[in-house]
Amino acid sequence: MAVNRDPVLKKCRNLGISPGVLGYAKETRRDPKRNARRSKSSEYALQMKEKQKAKFIYGVLERQFRLTFQKAEKMQGQAGENLLSLLERRLDNVAFVMGLGETRRQARQIVGHGHLLVNGKRVNIPSYRVKPGDIVSVRQKSRQSEMFKALAEKPVAFPDWISGNTANFEGTITRLPIREDIDIPVNETLIVELYSK
């Protein structure tokens, strides 16, 4: 299985996003203006950068991202918003927004190690897509670990499309996420333009 091992701070600096989006409290100490290119970016470069941002934030590689976009195009509504909604509903992302992982990479690892249940069944596939009515919870055995006890002590506010709280290690998907629920700094319109060429 391919894994993205790019250095987080370096990649964030290159893409112009805050490490906080991925759950990292650090900021780079380097001056962003020092190596800034003076030439104006082409339209294609801007579109490519937005795609790279979305891929990096959600931890998705090229083939999986393209397949997700193709699915988003076939859905009703705008393809860009559908794409972000599909990415937001990935189980590793749901674990992150529920506060079950301090970073998106840690949340992905938690899913991969089988700590989460969906509707009472163990799921260890980070790309598993939740749907309204699904109940995401931490396995009873896993709740005893120091890591989850520490996470329960600093609960986070769930997004509007998930009800529950971190302290109970459980959340219910109440509806599909819409664009207003998704606070990542990506212009999805440019991604649609890139793929429509």
Phi, psi and chi 1 to 4 in degrees:
 res  aa     phi    psi   chi1   chi2   chi3   chi4
   1 MET       -  129.2 -179.3  178.5   77.0      -
   2 ALA   -74.9  139.3      -      -      -      -
   3 VAL  -130.1  137.6  179.6      -      -      -
   4 ASN   -82.4  113.4 -173.2  -13.3      -      -
   5 ARG  -112.1   22.7  -60.1 -167.1 -171.3  -79.5
   6 ASP   -61.4  140.9  -68.6  -23.1      -      -
   7 PRO   -60.6  125.9  -17.8   27.7      -      -
   8 VAL   -62.0  -50.7  173.5      -      -      -
   9 LEU   -64.4  -40.2  -65.9 -178.1      -      -
  10 LYS   -63.6  -45.1 -175.7  176.6  179.7 -177.9
  11 LYS   -65.7  -40.1 -170.0   79.4  172.3  176.1
  12 CYS   -61.7  -41.0  -75.1      -      -      -
  13 ARG   -65.1  -43.0 -173.1  172.3   65.6 -113.5
  14 ASN   -64.1  -36.1  -69.3  -17.8      -      -
  15 LEU   -90.6   -9.3  -65.1  173.0      -      -
  16 GLY    73.9   33.1      -      -      -      -
  17 ILE  -118.1  158.0   57.0  177.4      -      -
  18 SER   -81.3  137.9  166.8      -      -      -
  19 PRO   -59.8  -20.6  -23.5   33.5      -      -
  20 GLY   -60.8  -26.9      -      -      -      -
  21 VAL   -61.8  -33.3  174.1      -      -      -
  22 LEU   -93.3   -1.2  -66.0  142.2      -      -
  23 GLY    98.4    4.7      -      -      -      -
  24 TYR   -91.6  132.3  -67.6   87.4      -      -
  25 ALA   -82.5  -14.3      -      -      -      -
  26 LYS   -74.7  156.4  -60.1 -178.6 -164.3  173.5
  27 GLU  -129.3  150.2  -70.4  -69.9  -19.7      -
  28 THR   -70.4  145.5 -179.3      -      -      -
  29 ARG   -91.0  -11.0  -68.4 -166.0 -173.7  102.0
  30 ARG   -74.2  147.9  -66.0 -171.5 -176.2 -178.9
  31 ASP   -74.3  117.5 -179.3    9.5      -      -
  32 PRO   -65.5  -23.2   21.4  -29.0      -      -
  33 LYS   -81.0  -16.8  -64.9  176.0 -175.4  173.5
  34 ARG   -61.1  -45.8 -169.6  178.1   76.0  174.0
  35 ASN  -105.4   15.9  -66.0  -32.5      -      -
  36 ALA   -65.6  136.1      -      -      -      -
  37 ARG   -77.6  140.7  -68.2  174.7   59.3 -172.1
  38 ARG   -89.1  -21.8  -64.3 -172.1 -176.8 -166.9
  39 SER   -74.1  149.7   58.8      -      -      -
  40 LYS   -76.4  135.7 -173.2  179.0  176.4 -174.6
  41 SER   -72.7  143.2  -64.4      -      -      -
  42 SER   -73.8  166.7   67.6      -      -      -
  43 GLU   -61.4  -41.4 -174.9 -178.4  -18.5      -
  44 TYR   -62.5  -41.3  176.3   76.8      -      -
  45 ALA   -62.7  -39.9      -      -      -      -
  46 LEU   -65.7  -41.6  -67.5  172.0      -      -
  47 GLN   -65.1  -43.1  -66.4  166.5   -9.3      -
  48 MET   -63.7  -38.7 -176.1   61.5   82.5      -
  49 LYS   -64.0  -40.4 -171.1  172.7 -176.0  179.4
  50 GLU   -64.7  -39.1  -69.5  -55.2  -54.0      -
  51 LYS   -64.8  -43.3 -176.8 -176.4   84.1  166.1
  52 GLN   -63.6  -36.9  -71.8  172.3  -23.7      -
  53 LYS   -59.8  -51.5  -85.5 -171.9 -160.2  175.8
  54 ALA   -61.4  -43.9      -      -      -      -
  55 LYS   -60.7  -44.1  -78.2  171.1   50.4 -176.1
  56 PHE   -69.6  -43.5 -178.5   64.2      -      -
  57 ILE   -61.2  -44.5  -71.0  169.8      -      -
  58 TYR   -89.5   -4.3  -73.1  106.1      -      -
  59 GLY    68.7   38.3      -      -      -      -
  60 VAL  -110.3  139.4  179.4      -      -      -
  61 LEU   -89.7  172.3  -62.1  178.1      -      -
  62 GLU   -56.6  -51.1 -179.0   60.3   40.3      -
  63 ARG   -62.4  -44.6 -177.4  171.7  179.5  -86.5
  64 GLN   -65.6  -37.4 -163.1  173.1   20.1      -
  65 PHE   -64.8  -43.7 -169.6   84.8      -      -
  66 ARG   -63.9  -41.6 -170.9  173.7   64.6 -107.5
  67 LEU   -64.5  -37.5  -68.5  172.5      -      -
  68 THR   -64.7  -41.0  -55.3      -      -      -
  69 PHE   -63.9  -41.0 -179.4   79.4      -      -
  70 GLN   -61.7  -38.4  -71.8  169.5   -1.2      -
  71 LYS   -66.9  -40.0 -177.2  171.3  179.6  119.8
  72 ALA   -63.5  -35.9      -      -      -      -
  73 GLU   -64.7  -33.7  -87.2 -170.6  -47.2      -
  74 LYS   -80.0  -14.9  -66.9  173.3 -175.8  171.9
  75 MET   -80.0  160.2  -66.3  166.3   61.1      -
  76 GLN   -70.9  148.3  -74.6 -173.0  -23.5      -
  77 GLY    99.6 -167.5      -      -      -      -
  78 GLN   -81.8  134.1  -63.7 -178.0  -14.6      -
  79 ALA   -60.7  -40.3      -      -      -      -
  80 GLY   -63.5  -45.4      -      -      -      -
  81 GLU   -68.4  -37.6  -68.9 -176.8   12.1      -
  82 ASN   -62.1  -40.2  -68.5  -18.7      -      -
  83 LEU   -60.2  -49.1  171.9   67.5      -      -
  84 LEU   -65.4  -35.8  -67.7 -176.6      -      -
  85 SER   -63.9  -43.1  177.3      -      -      -
  86 LEU   -64.2  -41.4  -70.6  171.1      -      -
  87 LEU   -67.0  -38.2  -68.1  169.7      -      -
  88 GLU   -66.5  -27.6 -165.0   73.3    7.0      -
  89 ARG   -86.4    1.8  -74.4  165.5   46.5 -154.0
  90 ARG   -62.1  143.4  -73.9  171.2   53.6   95.0
  91 LEU   -62.3  -37.3 -174.2   56.5      -      -
  92 ASP   -65.5  -35.9   55.8   -4.9      -      -
  93 ASN   -70.8  -39.4 -176.9   71.2      -      -
  94 VAL   -60.7  -42.0  170.2      -      -      -
  95 ALA   -60.7  -38.9      -      -      -      -
  96 PHE   -67.9  -47.8  172.9   70.0      -      -
  97 VAL   -70.0  -20.5  -62.4      -      -      -
  98 MET   -82.8   -4.7  -75.3  174.1   58.9      -
  99 GLY    81.5   16.9      -      -      -      -
 100 LEU   -86.3    1.7  -59.1  177.0      -      -
 101 GLY  -151.6  139.7      -      -      -      -
 102 GLU   -73.0  -29.7  -69.1 -175.8  -11.6      -
 103 THR  -129.4  164.6   64.8      -      -      -
 104 ARG   -64.9  -35.0  -71.1 -179.2 -166.8  -90.1
 105 ARG   -67.7  -38.5  -74.7 -172.9  178.4 -178.1
 106 GLN   -66.7  -39.8 -175.7 -174.1   26.9      -
 107 ALA   -61.4  -39.7      -      -      -      -
 108 ARG   -63.0  -40.9 -176.7 -175.3 -179.8   97.9
 109 GLN   -66.9  -38.5 -168.3  174.8   41.0      -
 110 ILE   -60.8  -42.3  -75.1  167.2      -      -
 111 VAL   -65.9  -46.6  174.6      -      -      -
 112 GLY   -60.5  -29.9      -      -      -      -
 113 HIS   -86.7    3.4  -72.4 -177.4      -      -
 114 GLY    77.0   27.7      -      -      -      -
 115 HIS   -81.1  -14.7  -67.5  -65.8      -      -
 116 LEU  -106.5  150.0  -63.7 -170.3      -      -
 117 LEU  -117.1  142.4  -56.3  174.2      -      -
 118 VAL  -120.1  115.8  178.4      -      -      -
 119 ASN    55.5   38.3  -60.2  -33.5      -      -
 120 GLY    83.1   -3.0      -      -      -      -
 121 LYS  -109.4  137.7  -66.6 -178.2  179.7  176.9
 122 ARG   -68.8  129.6 -169.3  172.3  177.3 -177.9
 123 VAL  -128.4  125.4  178.4      -      -      -
 124 ASN  -120.9   27.2   62.4   -4.0      -      -
 125 ILE  -108.8  109.1  -57.8  167.0      -      -
 126 PRO   -58.0  -30.8  -23.9   33.1      -      -
 127 SER   -85.2    1.6   61.5      -      -      -
 128 TYR   -56.1  131.0  177.8   88.4      -      -
 129 ARG  -101.5  119.5 -160.5  167.2  -72.4  127.8
 130 VAL   -77.6  159.8  -62.6      -      -      -
 131 LYS  -135.6  163.5   56.6 -171.2 -177.6  -60.4
 132 PRO   -54.8  135.7  -27.2   35.2      -      -
 133 GLY    98.1  -17.0      -      -      -      -
 134 ASP   -68.9  142.0  -77.5   -8.6      -      -
 135 ILE  -112.3  117.7  -61.5  170.6      -      -
 136 VAL  -102.7  125.9  178.3      -      -      -
 137 SER  -144.1  165.6   58.5      -      -      -
 138 VAL   -92.1  138.0  177.5      -      -      -
 139 ARG   -54.8  143.7  -76.9  175.0   58.4 -145.0
 140 GLN   -57.2  -41.5 -156.3   65.1   42.0      -
 141 LYS   -65.6  -38.4 -172.5  177.4  177.2 -176.9
 142 SER   -70.0  -27.0  -58.5      -      -      -
 143 ARG   -62.4  -20.5  -65.5 -179.6 -170.8 -167.1
 144 GLN   -79.3  -12.7  -49.7  -53.3  -42.3      -
 145 SER   -70.6  151.4   74.6      -      -      -
 146 GLU   -61.4  -35.7  -67.1  -59.4  -41.6      -
 147 MET   -60.8  -48.8  179.6 -173.9   71.9      -
 148 PHE   -71.9  -32.2  -77.3  109.0      -      -
 149 LYS   -63.4  -40.4  -75.4  179.3 -177.8  175.7
 150 ALA   -66.6  -39.4      -      -      -      -
 151 LEU   -66.6  -34.9  -69.4  170.5      -      -
 152 ALA   -67.8  -26.0      -      -      -      -
 153 GLU   -76.6  -17.7  -71.5  173.1    7.4      -
 154 LYS  -124.4   71.8   42.1 -175.8  177.4 -178.6
 155 PRO   -65.5  152.5   22.4  -29.9      -      -
 156 VAL  -112.6  160.3  -61.1      -      -      -
 157 ALA   -79.0  124.2      -      -      -      -
 158 PHE   -72.5  149.2  -78.3   15.4      -      -
 159 PRO   -66.1  164.4   19.9  -28.3      -      -
 160 ASP   -61.1  -22.9  -67.4  -18.7      -      -
 161 TRP   -90.3    2.2   55.2  -75.9      -      -
 162 ILE  -127.6  131.6  -55.9  175.6      -      -
 163 SER  -109.7  150.0   66.5      -      -      -
 164 GLY   129.2 -167.3      -      -      -      -
 165 ASN  -154.0  157.8   59.3   61.9      -      -
 166 THR   -64.3  -35.0  -46.6      -      -      -
 167 ALA   -59.9  -31.3      -      -      -      -
 168 ASN   -90.9   -0.5  -68.2  -22.8      -      -
 169 PHE    56.5   35.5  -59.0  108.7      -      -
 170 GLU  -152.9  144.8 -171.9  173.4  -70.7      -
 171 GLY  -147.6  147.1      -      -      -      -
 172 THR  -114.2  131.2  -56.4      -      -      -
 173 ILE   -78.4  110.6  -47.6  -58.1      -      -
 174 THR   -88.5  -28.3   55.4      -      -      -
 175 ARG  -162.3  174.3   60.5  174.6  171.8   81.1
 176 LEU   -76.0  142.9  -62.8  178.5      -      -
 177 PRO   -70.6  141.4   24.2  -30.6      -      -
 178 ILE  -108.3  172.8   56.3  174.8      -      -
 179 ARG   -57.1  -37.0 -175.3   61.3 -178.3  103.1
 180 GLU   -64.8  -23.0  -72.0   71.3   33.1      -
 181 ASP   -81.7  -16.2  -61.0  -37.0      -      -
 182 ILE  -102.1  114.7  -56.1  168.1      -      -
 183 ASP  -104.9   28.0   61.1   -7.4      -      -
 184 ILE   -85.9  144.3   65.4  162.0      -      -
 185 PRO   -81.5   67.5   31.9  -34.1      -      -
 186 VAL  -128.1  135.4  170.0      -      -      -
 187 ASN   -95.1   96.8 -176.7  -12.2      -      -
 188 GLU   -66.4  -22.7   65.4  -83.7   11.6      -
 189 THR   -61.6  -37.9  -50.0      -      -      -
 190 LEU   -67.4  -32.2  -67.0  177.3      -      -
 191 ILE   -67.5  -42.4  -60.0  173.5      -      -
 192 VAL   -61.9  -43.4  175.9      -      -      -
 193 GLU   -61.5  -38.3  -70.5  172.9    4.2      -
 194 LEU   -63.2  -46.2  177.2   68.3      -      -
 195 TYR   -77.5  -16.4  -82.8  113.7      -      -
 196 SER   -87.5    0.5   61.7      -      -      -
 197 LYS   -75.0      -  -72.6 -177.9  176.4  177.6
